[in-house]
Amino acid sequence: MPKLEIELNVEQLAEALRALSPEELETLELLLDPELLEELRQRRKAAREELARGETLSEEELFSSL
């Protein structure tokens, strides 16, 4: 990945962070927390395995209590 360097003071950094969308903030959080990213990868893997084994709820079961 190419390296990019810019100079920002704290106020400029805060303004840039405030301008991020919720999705961009979520991505930033994942990039800053490798343990969280790994946990999500493990959950995704487990969910795919459960789906393959037919151990997930149907839509009807999932939404029947609403």
HUNOR-V246332 format. One record per helix or strand. SS is the DSSP state (alpha for helix, beta for strand). FROM is the first residue (numbers start at 1). LEN is the number of residues. Records with the same first field share a line. If there is no record, write none. Layout:
BEGIN
SS->FROM-LEN, FROM-LEN
END
This chain:
BEGIN
alpha->10-9, 22-11, 34-19, 59-5
END
